[in-house]
């Protein structure tokens, strides 16, 4: 598909711009729907000091803002519209319907998404991911995420970061609030 090349070229140009402006690493992304770009994002970690300001996450944030122009009043007035509109969930899901999010969209990135970005893509329900450079290519230029993939497989007590469950009775209070909310909206 010729559009694939154009969309990836746009993501790569955003990545190059980010590097040239000193905003962050060589990572850019575009999100498309129905053959049109609806959002663009580029790495802005050095510009903002925000370690989550990766190209893919920035593109997801912008796509959601474009598809939900009435935000932040979404909860009160528009919960059943656009990205929060209910659609059937997968057969293996515990609930029959979930919010649409970015279902029906594709994302094009200059490089294979890191674990954080890939998780955001899953949560956003983006249908397709296309990337230019592999994880090996990314590792060769000094961005190595392999330790994260390896760490996630380990039990909590063996991970690089101390992870410990404490006071579950306190956490259950928040879970109880969700469970007892009659009009909860699954996303």
Backbone as JSON Lines, residues from 0, in Angstrom:
{"i":0,"aa":"X","n":[0.84,-1.18,0.0],"ca":[0.0,0.0,0.0],"c":[0.89,1.25,0.0]}
{"i":1,"aa":"X","n":[0.7,2.12,-0.97],"ca":[1.55,3.31,-1.09],"c":[1.39,4.25,0.08]}
{"i":2,"aa":"X","n":[0.2,4.32,0.69],"ca":[0.01,5.19,1.86],"c":[0.91,4.79,3.02]}
{"i":3,"aa":"X","n":[1.22,3.5,3.14],"ca":[2.11,3.05,4.2],"c":[3.43,3.83,4.15]}
{"i":4,"aa":"X","n":[3.99,3.93,2.97],"ca":[5.27,4.61,2.82],"c":[5.14,6.09,3.18]}
{"i":5,"aa":"X","n":[4.08,6.74,2.74],"ca":[3.88,8.17,3.04],"c":[3.67,8.39,4.54]}
{"i":6,"aa":"X","n":[2.9,7.52,5.17],"ca":[2.65,7.68,6.61],"c":[3.94,7.45,7.41]}
{"i":7,"aa":"X","n":[4.71,6.43,7.02],"ca":[5.97,6.18,7.71],"c":[6.95,7.32,7.47]}
{"i":8,"aa":"X","n":[6.98,7.85,6.25],"ca":[7.86,8.98,5.95],"c":[7.51,10.18,6.82]}
{"i":9,"aa":"X","n":[6.23,10.41,7.07],"ca":[5.81,11.51,7.95],"c":[6.3,11.27,9.38]}
{"i":10,"aa":"X","n":[6.17,10.04,9.87],"ca":[6.64,9.71,11.22],"c":[8.16,9.91,11.32]}
{"i":11,"aa":"X","n":[8.88,9.51,10.29],"ca":[10.33,9.66,10.28],"c":[10.71,11.15,10.25]}
{"i":12,"aa":"X","n":[10.0,11.96,9.48],"ca":[10.31,13.39,9.44],"c":[10.1,14.03,10.82]}
{"i":13,"aa":"X","n":[9.04,13.62,11.51],"ca":[8.81,14.12,12.88],"c":[9.97,13.72,13.79]}
{"i":14,"aa":"X","n":[10.48,12.51,13.61],"ca":[11.62,12.05,14.41],"c":[12.87,12.87,14.11]}
{"i":15,"aa":"X","n":[13.13,13.12,12.84],"ca":[14.29,13.93,12.45],"c":[14.15,15.33,13.03]}
{"i":16,"aa":"X","n":[12.96,15.92,12.93],"ca":[12.72,17.26,13.49],"c":[13.0,17.28,14.99]}
{"i":17,"aa":"X","n":[12.58,16.25,15.69],"ca":[12.81,16.17,17.14],"c":[14.3,16.19,17.46]}
{"i":18,"aa":"X","n":[15.06,15.42,16.7],"ca":[16.51,15.37,16.9],"c":[17.13,16.73,16.59]}
{"i":19,"aa":"X","n":[16.78,17.3,15.44],"ca":[17.39,18.56,15.02],"c":[17.06,19.72,15.96]}
{"i":20,"aa":"X","n":[15.89,19.7,16.57],"ca":[15.49,20.76,17.49],"c":[16.0,20.51,18.91]}
{"i":21,"aa":"X","n":[16.58,19.33,19.14],"ca":[17.08,19.0,20.47],"c":[15.97,18.64,21.45]}
{"i":22,"aa":"X","n":[14.82,18.21,20.93],"ca":[13.68,17.88,21.78],"c":[13.77,16.48,22.37]}
{"i":23,"aa":"X","n":[14.43,15.56,21.65],"ca":[14.51,14.18,22.14],"c":[15.09,13.27,21.09]}
{"i":24,"aa":"X","n":[14.93,11.98,21.31],"ca":[15.47,10.96,20.42],"c":[14.75,10.9,19.09]}
{"i":25,"aa":"X","n":[15.24,10.03,18.2],"ca":[14.72,9.96,16.83],"c":[13.43,9.15,16.71]}
{"i":26,"aa":"X","n":[12.41,9.62,17.41],"ca":[11.17,8.85,17.45],"c":[9.98,9.76,17.14]}
{"i":27,"aa":"X","n":[9.3,9.42,16.06],"ca":[8.1,10.14,15.65],"c":[7.01,9.13,15.33]}
{"i":28,"aa":"X","n":[5.78,9.6,15.38],"ca":[4.65,8.69,15.12],"c":[3.49,9.47,14.53]}
{"i":29,"aa":"X","n":[2.73,8.79,13.68],"ca":[1.46,9.33,13.2],"c":[0.39,8.27,13.41]}
{"i":30,"aa":"X","n":[-0.81,8.74,13.7],"ca":[-1.96,7.84,13.84],"c":[-2.92,8.16,12.7]}
{"i":31,"aa":"X","n":[-3.38,7.1,12.05],"ca":[-4.28,7.25,10.92],"c":[-5.61,6.57,11.19]}
{"i":32,"aa":"X","n":[-6.64,7.09,10.53],"ca":[-7.96,6.46,10.54],"c":[-8.59,6.71,9.18]}
{"i":33,"aa":"X","n":[-9.11,5.68,8.59],"ca":[-9.74,5.79,7.27],"c":[-8.8,6.43,6.24]}
{"i":34,"aa":"X","n":[-7.53,6.07,6.3],"ca":[-6.57,6.53,5.31],"c":[-6.1,7.97,5.46]}
{"i":35,"aa":"X","n":[-6.41,8.6,6.59],"ca":[-6.01,9.99,6.84],"c":[-5.24,10.08,8.15]}
{"i":36,"aa":"X","n":[-4.26,10.95,8.21],"ca":[-3.55,11.2,9.47],"c":[-4.45,12.03,10.37]}
{"i":37,"aa":"X","n":[-4.69,11.53,11.59],"ca":[-5.5,12.29,12.54],"c":[-4.65,12.9,13.66]}
{"i":38,"aa":"X","n":[-3.42,12.38,13.85],"ca":[-2.57,12.93,14.91],"c":[-1.11,12.61,14.63]}
{"i":39,"aa":"X","n":[-0.26,13.52,15.11],"ca":[1.18,13.37,14.97],"c":[1.81,13.52,16.36]}
{"i":40,"aa":"X","n":[2.92,12.82,16.56],"ca":[3.65,12.96,17.82],"c":[5.13,12.77,17.58]}
{"i":41,"aa":"X","n":[5.92,13.41,18.4],"ca":[7.36,13.24,18.3],"c":[7.95,13.25,19.69]}
{"i":42,"aa":"X","n":[9.11,12.65,19.81],"ca":[9.75,12.57,21.11],"c":[10.05,13.98,21.61]}
{"i":43,"aa":"X","n":[9.61,14.25,22.84],"ca":[9.82,15.55,23.47],"c":[10.37,15.39,24.89]}
{"i":44,"aa":"X","n":[11.06,14.32,25.13],"ca":[11.59,14.04,26.47],"c":[12.56,15.13,26.92]}
{"i":45,"aa":"X","n":[13.48,15.53,26.04],"ca":[14.46,16.56,26.42],"c":[13.83,17.95,26.47]}
{"i":46,"aa":"X","n":[12.79,18.17,25.69],"ca":[12.09,19.46,25.7],"c":[11.31,19.66,26.98]}
{"i":47,"aa":"X","n":[10.68,18.58,27.47],"ca":[9.76,18.69,28.61],"c":[10.32,18.14,29.91]}
{"i":48,"aa":"X","n":[11.3,17.25,29.83],"ca":[11.77,16.55,31.03],"c":[10.81,15.44,31.45]}
{"i":49,"aa":"X","n":[9.82,15.15,30.62],"ca":[8.82,14.13,30.89],"c":[9.25,12.82,30.23]}
{"i":50,"aa":"X","n":[9.6,11.79,31.0],"ca":[10.08,10.54,30.4],"c":[9.0,9.78,29.64]}
{"i":51,"aa":"X","n":[7.73,10.19,29.76],"ca":[6.67,9.53,29.01],"c":[6.37,10.25,27.69]}
{"i":52,"aa":"X","n":[7.09,11.31,27.37],"ca":[6.81,12.11,26.17],"c":[7.44,11.47,24.92]}
{"i":53,"aa":"X","n":[7.18,10.2,24.72],"ca":[7.65,9.5,23.53],"c":[6.72,9.82,22.37]}
{"i":54,"aa":"X","n":[7.2,9.63,21.16],"ca":[6.42,9.95,19.96],"c":[5.07,9.26,19.92]}
{"i":55,"aa":"X","n":[5.04,7.98,20.23],"ca":[3.78,7.23,20.17],"c":[2.79,7.74,21.21]}
{"i":56,"aa":"X","n":[3.26,7.97,22.43],"ca":[2.38,8.45,23.5],"c":[1.86,9.85,23.16]}
{"i":57,"aa":"X","n":[2.73,10.7,22.64],"ca":[2.3,12.05,22.24],"c":[1.24,11.97,21.14]}
{"i":58,"aa":"X","n":[1.41,11.07,20.18],"ca":[0.43,10.91,19.11],"c":[-0.9,10.4,19.66]}
{"i":59,"aa":"X","n":[-0.85,9.45,20.59],"ca":[-2.08,8.93,21.19],"c":[-2.81,10.04,21.93]}
{"i":60,"aa":"X","n":[-2.08,10.83,22.7],"ca":[-2.71,11.93,23.44],"c":[-3.38,12.92,22.49]}
{"i":61,"aa":"X","n":[-2.71,13.24,21.39],"ca":[-3.28,14.19,20.43],"c":[-4.49,13.6,19.71]}
{"i":62,"aa":"X","n":[-4.42,12.31,19.35],"ca":[-5.55,11.67,18.67],"c":[-6.79,11.7,19.56]}
{"i":63,"aa":"X","n":[-6.61,11.42,20.83],"ca":[-7.74,11.44,21.76],"c":[-8.31,12.85,21.88]}
{"i":64,"aa":"X","n":[-7.45,13.86,21.92],"ca":[-7.93,15.23,22.0],"c":[-8.7,15.62,20.73]}
{"i":65,"aa":"X","n":[-8.25,15.15,19.59],"ca":[-8.93,15.47,18.32],"c":[-10.29,14.77,18.25]}
{"i":66,"aa":"X","n":[-10.32,13.52,18.68],"ca":[-11.57,12.76,18.6],"c":[-12.55,13.12,19.71]}
{"i":67,"aa":"X","n":[-12.07,13.78,20.76],"ca":[-12.92,14.21,21.88],"c":[-12.73,15.71,22.09]}
{"i":68,"aa":"X","n":[-13.21,16.55,21.19],"ca":[-12.93,17.99,21.28],"c":[-13.57,18.66,22.49]}
{"i":69,"aa":"X","n":[-14.52,18.02,23.11],"ca":[-15.2,18.6,24.27],"c":[-14.51,18.29,25.59]}
{"i":70,"aa":"X","n":[-13.42,17.54,25.56],"ca":[-12.68,17.23,26.78],"c":[-12.3,18.54,27.48]}
{"i":71,"aa":"X","n":[-12.33,18.66,28.78],"ca":[-12.39,17.64,29.82],"c":[-13.79,17.36,30.37]}
{"i":72,"aa":"X","n":[-14.84,17.87,29.74],"ca":[-16.19,17.62,30.26],"c":[-16.73,16.28,29.79]}
{"i":73,"aa":"X","n":[-15.86,15.41,29.35],"ca":[-16.27,14.15,28.77],"c":[-17.11,13.29,29.71]}
{"i":74,"aa":"X","n":[-16.73,13.2,30.97],"ca":[-17.43,12.31,31.89],"c":[-18.88,12.72,32.08]}
{"i":75,"aa":"X","n":[-19.13,13.99,32.13],"ca":[-20.49,14.45,32.38],"c":[-21.4,14.36,31.16]}
{"i":76,"aa":"X","n":[-20.88,14.75,30.0],"ca":[-21.78,14.97,28.86],"c":[-21.55,14.06,27.67]}
{"i":77,"aa":"X","n":[-20.37,13.53,27.5],"ca":[-20.05,12.83,26.25],"c":[-19.48,11.43,26.46]}
{"i":78,"aa":"X","n":[-19.8,10.8,27.57],"ca":[-19.16,9.53,27.89],"c":[-19.5,8.43,26.88]}
{"i":79,"aa":"X","n":[-20.62,8.5,26.22],"ca":[-20.99,7.44,25.29],"c":[-20.74,7.84,23.84]}
{"i":80,"aa":"X","n":[-19.82,8.77,23.62],"ca":[-19.5,9.22,22.28],"c":[-18.03,8.96,21.96]}
{"i":81,"aa":"X","n":[-17.69,9.02,20.73],"ca":[-16.33,8.97,20.21],"c":[-15.5,7.87,20.85]}
{"i":82,"aa":"X","n":[-14.37,8.2,21.48],"ca":[-13.47,7.16,21.97],"c":[-14.05,6.37,23.14]}
{"i":83,"aa":"X","n":[-15.01,6.93,23.84],"ca":[-15.6,6.21,24.98],"c":[-16.89,5.46,24.63]}
{"i":84,"aa":"X","n":[-17.31,5.56,23.38],"ca":[-18.5,4.81,22.95],"c":[-18.24,3.32,23.13]}
{"i":85,"aa":"X","n":[-19.23,2.61,23.63],"ca":[-19.08,1.17,23.84],"c":[-19.09,0.4,22.54]}
{"i":86,"aa":"X","n":[-18.19,-0.59,22.47],"ca":[-18.17,-1.57,21.38],"c":[-17.98,-2.94,22.03]}
{"i":87,"aa":"X","n":[-18.35,-4.01,21.33],"ca":[-18.16,-5.34,21.91],"c":[-16.69,-5.6,22.22]}
{"i":88,"aa":"X","n":[-16.42,-6.25,23.34],"ca":[-15.04,-6.58,23.7],"c":[-14.71,-7.96,23.14]}
{"i":89,"aa":"X","n":[-13.47,-8.37,23.32],"ca":[-13.03,-9.67,22.8],"c":[-13.7,-10.8,23.57]}
{"i":90,"aa":"X","n":[-13.7,-11.96,22.97],"ca":[-14.34,-13.14,23.57],"c":[-13.75,-13.49,24.93]}
{"i":91,"aa":"X","n":[-12.46,-13.24,25.13],"ca":[-11.8,-13.62,26.37],"c":[-11.94,-12.56,27.47]}
{"i":92,"aa":"X","n":[-12.6,-11.45,27.18],"ca":[-12.73,-10.36,28.14],"c":[-13.78,-10.69,29.2]}
{"i":93,"aa":"X","n":[-13.59,-10.14,30.4],"ca":[-14.52,-10.36,31.5],"c":[-15.8,-9.53,31.38]}
{"i":94,"aa":"X","n":[-15.75,-8.46,30.61],"ca":[-16.94,-7.63,30.4],"c":[-17.31,-7.65,28.93]}
{"i":95,"aa":"X","n":[-18.61,-7.6,28.6],"ca":[-19.03,-7.75,27.21],"c":[-18.74,-6.55,26.31]}
{"i":96,"aa":"X","n":[-18.62,-5.35,26.9],"ca":[-18.36,-4.15,26.11],"c":[-17.31,-3.29,26.8]}
{"i":97,"aa":"X","n":[-16.54,-2.6,25.99],"ca":[-15.55,-1.65,26.49],"c":[-15.58,-0.42,25.59]}
{"i":98,"aa":"X","n":[-14.95,0.64,26.05],"ca":[-14.88,1.86,25.27],"c":[-14.07,1.63,23.99]}
{"i":99,"aa":"X","n":[-14.49,2.3,22.93],"ca":[-13.86,2.17,21.62],"c":[-12.38,2.55,21.64]}
{"i":100,"aa":"X","n":[-12.04,3.6,22.36],"ca":[-10.69,4.17,22.35],"c":[-10.27,4.47,20.92]}
{"i":101,"aa":"X","n":[-9.13,3.97,20.45],"ca":[-8.67,4.25,19.09],"c":[-8.81,3.04,18.17]}
{"i":102,"aa":"X","n":[-9.8,2.2,18.47],"ca":[-10.12,1.06,17.61],"c":[-10.42,1.6,16.21]}
{"i":103,"aa":"X","n":[-9.88,0.95,15.2],"ca":[-10.06,1.41,13.83],"c":[-8.92,2.29,13.35]}
{"i":104,"aa":"X","n":[-7.93,2.54,14.21],"ca":[-6.78,3.37,13.86],"c":[-5.53,2.53,13.68]}
{"i":105,"aa":"X","n":[-4.56,3.1,12.98],"ca":[-3.24,2.51,12.81],"c":[-2.21,3.52,13.29]}
{"i":106,"aa":"X","n":[-1.05,3.02,13.72],"ca":[0.04,3.91,14.12],"c":[1.29,3.53,13.33]}
{"i":107,"aa":"X","n":[1.98,4.55,12.86],"ca":[3.23,4.42,12.13],"c":[4.31,5.1,12.96]}
{"i":108,"aa":"X","n":[5.42,4.4,13.22],"ca":[6.48,4.96,14.06],"c":[7.82,4.77,13.39]}
{"i":109,"aa":"X","n":[8.74,5.66,13.72],"ca":[10.08,5.58,13.14],"c":[10.83,4.34,13.62]}
{"i":110,"aa":"X","n":[10.52,3.88,14.82],"ca":[11.17,2.69,15.38],"c":[10.18,1.82,16.12]}
{"i":111,"aa":"X","n":[10.52,0.56,16.3],"ca":[9.65,-0.36,17.04],"c":[9.35,0.23,18.42]}
{"i":112,"aa":"X","n":[8.1,0.22,18.84],"ca":[7.74,0.84,20.12],"c":[8.42,0.18,21.32]}
{"i":113,"aa":"X","n":[8.8,1.01,22.28],"ca":[9.35,0.52,23.55],"c":[8.22,-0.12,24.36]}
{"i":114,"aa":"X","n":[8.52,-0.77,25.48],"ca":[7.46,-1.41,26.28],"c":[6.37,-0.44,26.73]}
{"i":115,"aa":"X","n":[6.73,0.77,27.14],"ca":[5.72,1.74,27.58],"c":[4.8,2.11,26.42]}
{"i":116,"aa":"X","n":[5.38,2.41,25.28],"ca":[4.58,2.8,24.13],"c":[3.71,1.65,23.63]}
{"i":117,"aa":"X","n":[4.27,0.45,23.63],"ca":[3.49,-0.71,23.19],"c":[2.32,-0.94,24.13]}
{"i":118,"aa":"X","n":[2.53,-0.75,25.42],"ca":[1.42,-0.87,26.38],"c":[0.36,0.18,26.1]}
{"i":119,"aa":"X","n":[0.78,1.42,25.83],"ca":[-0.17,2.48,25.52],"c":[-0.94,2.14,24.24]}
{"i":120,"aa":"X","n":[-0.27,1.56,23.27],"ca":[-0.94,1.17,22.02],"c":[-1.99,0.1,22.3]}
{"i":121,"aa":"X","n":[-1.64,-0.88,23.13],"ca":[-2.63,-1.9,23.5],"c":[-3.83,-1.27,24.21]}
{"i":122,"aa":"X","n":[-3.56,-0.42,25.21],"ca":[-4.66,0.21,25.96],"c":[-5.51,1.09,25.06]}
{"i":123,"aa":"X","n":[-4.89,1.7,24.05],"ca":[-5.63,2.56,23.12],"c":[-6.44,1.74,22.11]}
{"i":124,"aa":"X","n":[-6.2,0.45,22.06],"ca":[-6.88,-0.46,21.14],"c":[-6.6,-0.16,19.67]}
{"i":125,"aa":"X","n":[-5.42,0.37,19.4],"ca":[-5.02,0.63,18.02],"c":[-4.89,-0.72,17.31]}
{"i":126,"aa":"X","n":[-5.41,-0.8,16.09],"ca":[-5.47,-2.07,15.36],"c":[-4.15,-2.52,14.75]}
{"i":127,"aa":"X","n":[-3.34,-1.55,14.27],"ca":[-2.16,-1.91,13.52],"c":[-0.98,-1.03,13.92]}
{"i":128,"aa":"X","n":[0.21,-1.63,13.95],"ca":[1.46,-0.92,14.24],"c":[2.42,-1.19,13.09]}
{"i":129,"aa":"X","n":[2.94,-0.11,12.5],"ca":[3.95,-0.21,11.45],"c":[5.15,0.6,11.89]}
{"i":130,"aa":"X","n":[6.36,0.04,11.76],"ca":[7.55,0.76,12.21],"c":[8.68,0.62,11.21]}
{"i":131,"aa":"X","n":[9.59,1.59,11.26],"ca":[10.72,1.62,10.35],"c":[11.92,0.83,10.84]}
{"i":132,"aa":"X","n":[12.41,1.14,12.03],"ca":[13.62,0.49,12.56],"c":[13.25,-0.52,13.63]}
{"i":133,"aa":"X","n":[14.02,-1.6,13.7],"ca":[13.75,-2.69,14.64],"c":[14.26,-2.36,16.04]}
{"i":134,"aa":"X","n":[13.93,-3.21,16.99],"ca":[14.47,-3.05,18.35],"c":[15.99,-3.18,18.35]}
{"i":135,"aa":"X","n":[16.54,-4.04,17.5],"ca":[18.0,-4.18,17.38],"c":[18.61,-2.89,16.86]}
{"i":136,"aa":"X","n":[17.98,-2.29,15.84],"ca":[18.46,-1.01,15.31],"c":[18.46,0.05,16.41]}
{"i":137,"aa":"X","n":[17.4,0.05,17.2],"ca":[17.24,1.03,18.28],"c":[18.31,0.83,19.34]}
{"i":138,"aa":"X","n":[18.59,-0.42,19.65],"ca":[19.63,-0.75,20.64],"c":[20.99,-0.24,20.18]}
{"i":139,"aa":"X","n":[21.27,-0.39,18.88],"ca":[22.57,0.03,18.34],"c":[22.82,1.53,18.46]}
{"i":140,"aa":"X","n":[21.75,2.34,18.57],"ca":[21.96,3.79,18.7],"c":[21.83,4.25,20.16]}
{"i":141,"aa":"X","n":[21.79,3.28,21.09],"ca":[21.86,3.62,22.51],"c":[20.55,3.62,23.27]}
{"i":142,"aa":"X","n":[19.47,3.15,22.65],"ca":[18.17,3.06,23.33],"c":[17.82,1.58,23.46]}
{"i":143,"aa":"X","n":[18.26,0.97,24.55],"ca":[18.07,-0.47,24.74],"c":[16.99,-0.74,25.78]}
{"i":144,"aa":"X","n":[15.89,-1.3,25.34],"ca":[14.78,-1.61,26.24],"c":[14.72,-3.09,26.6]}
{"i":145,"aa":"X","n":[15.68,-3.89,26.15],"ca":[15.6,-5.33,26.36],"c":[15.55,-5.68,27.85]}
{"i":146,"aa":"X","n":[16.23,-4.91,28.7],"ca":[16.21,-5.21,30.14],"c":[14.79,-5.12,30.7]}
{"i":147,"aa":"X","n":[13.98,-4.23,30.14],"ca":[12.6,-4.11,30.63],"c":[11.8,-5.36,30.28]}
{"i":148,"aa":"X","n":[11.92,-5.8,29.03],"ca":[11.21,-7.01,28.63],"c":[11.62,-8.19,29.52]}
{"i":149,"aa":"X","n":[12.89,-8.28,29.81],"ca":[13.41,-9.36,30.65],"c":[12.92,-9.21,32.09]}
{"i":150,"aa":"X","n":[12.94,-7.99,32.61],"ca":[12.55,-7.73,33.99],"c":[11.07,-8.05,34.22]}
{"i":151,"aa":"X","n":[10.21,-7.73,33.26],"ca":[8.77,-7.97,33.4],"c":[8.45,-9.45,33.61]}
{"i":152,"aa":"X","n":[9.3,-10.32,33.11],"ca":[9.07,-11.77,33.23],"c":[9.41,-12.3,34.62]}
{"i":153,"aa":"X","n":[10.14,-11.53,35.4],"ca":[10.62,-11.99,36.7],"c":[9.57,-11.77,37.79]}
{"i":154,"aa":"X","n":[9.63,-12.57,38.86],"ca":[8.77,-12.3,40.02],"c":[9.15,-10.94,40.63]}
{"i":155,"aa":"X","n":[8.24,-10.31,41.32],"ca":[8.48,-8.98,41.89],"c":[9.78,-8.91,42.69]}
{"i":156,"aa":"X","n":[10.04,-9.92,43.48],"ca":[11.21,-9.85,44.37],"c":[12.55,-10.01,43.64]}
{"i":157,"aa":"X","n":[12.51,-10.26,42.35],"ca":[13.73,-10.42,41.56],"c":[13.95,-9.26,40.58]}
{"i":158,"aa":"X","n":[13.07,-8.27,40.59],"ca":[13.17,-7.17,39.62],"c":[14.15,-6.1,40.05]}
{"i":159,"aa":"X","n":[14.56,-5.27,39.1],"ca":[15.51,-4.18,39.34],"c":[14.94,-3.12,40.27]}
{"i":160,"aa":"X","n":[13.65,-2.9,40.2],"ca":[12.98,-1.9,41.01],"c":[12.23,-2.62,42.13]}
{"i":161,"aa":"X","n":[12.35,-2.12,43.34],"ca":[11.64,-2.73,44.47],"c":[10.13,-2.61,44.24]}
{"i":162,"aa":"X","n":[9.44,-3.74,44.24],"ca":[7.99,-3.78,44.07],"c":[7.44,-4.62,45.22]}
{"i":163,"aa":"X","n":[6.48,-4.07,45.95],"ca":[5.94,-4.77,47.11],"c":[4.49,-4.36,47.33]}
{"i":164,"aa":"X","n":[3.63,-5.33,47.53],"ca":[2.25,-5.03,47.89],"c":[2.2,-4.7,49.38]}
{"i":165,"aa":"X","n":[1.58,-3.56,49.7],"ca":[1.41,-3.18,51.1],"c":[-0.04,-2.73,51.32]}
{"i":166,"aa":"X","n":[-0.54,-2.96,52.48],"ca":[-1.87,-2.54,52.92],"c":[-2.96,-2.76,51.86]}
{"i":167,"aa":"X","n":[-3.19,-4.01,51.48],"ca":[-4.21,-4.28,50.46],"c":[-5.6,-3.81,50.89]}
{"i":168,"aa":"X","n":[-5.83,-3.73,52.19],"ca":[-7.15,-3.26,52.65],"c":[-7.4,-1.82,52.22]}
{"i":169,"aa":"X","n":[-6.35,-1.02,52.11],"ca":[-6.51,0.36,51.64],"c":[-6.81,0.37,50.15]}
{"i":170,"aa":"X","n":[-6.08,-0.4,49.39],"ca":[-6.31,-0.48,47.95],"c":[-7.7,-0.99,47.62]}
{"i":171,"aa":"X","n":[-8.19,-1.92,48.42],"ca":[-9.52,-2.49,48.17],"c":[-10.63,-1.46,48.33]}
{"i":172,"aa":"X","n":[-10.37,-0.4,49.09],"ca":[-11.37,0.66,49.23],"c":[-11.65,1.31,47.87]}
{"i":173,"aa":"X","n":[-10.58,1.59,47.11],"ca":[-10.74,2.17,45.77],"c":[-11.43,1.17,44.83]}
{"i":174,"aa":"X","n":[-11.03,-0.09,44.91],"ca":[-11.65,-1.12,44.07],"c":[-13.13,-1.28,44.42]}
{"i":175,"aa":"X","n":[-13.44,-1.16,45.7],"ca":[-14.84,-1.23,46.12],"c":[-15.66,-0.08,45.57]}
{"i":176,"aa":"X","n":[-15.08,1.11,45.54],"ca":[-15.78,2.27,44.98],"c":[-16.13,2.01,43.52]}
{"i":177,"aa":"X","n":[-15.21,1.42,42.77],"ca":[-15.47,1.1,41.36],"c":[-16.53,0.0,41.25]}
{"i":178,"aa":"X","n":[-16.39,-1.05,42.04],"ca":[-17.3,-2.19,41.97],"c":[-18.73,-1.79,42.3]}
{"i":179,"aa":"X","n":[-18.91,-0.87,43.24],"ca":[-20.25,-0.48,43.68],"c":[-20.83,0.7,42.89]}
{"i":180,"aa":"X","n":[-20.08,1.25,41.98],"ca":[-20.57,2.37,41.16],"c":[-21.51,1.79,40.1]}
{"i":181,"aa":"X","n":[-22.77,2.14,40.18],"ca":[-23.78,1.57,39.29],"c":[-23.55,1.95,37.83]}
{"i":182,"aa":"X","n":[-23.06,3.13,37.57],"ca":[-22.91,3.59,36.19],"c":[-21.45,3.6,35.73]}
{"i":183,"aa":"X","n":[-20.64,2.63,36.19],"ca":[-19.24,2.61,35.78],"c":[-19.14,2.36,34.28]}
{"i":184,"aa":"X","n":[-18.15,2.97,33.68],"ca":[-17.94,2.91,32.23],"c":[-16.62,2.17,31.97]}
{"i":185,"aa":"X","n":[-16.7,0.95,31.5],"ca":[-15.48,0.15,31.28],"c":[-14.71,0.67,30.07]}
{"i":186,"aa":"X","n":[-13.42,0.79,30.24],"ca":[-12.56,1.26,29.14],"c":[-11.41,0.32,28.94]}
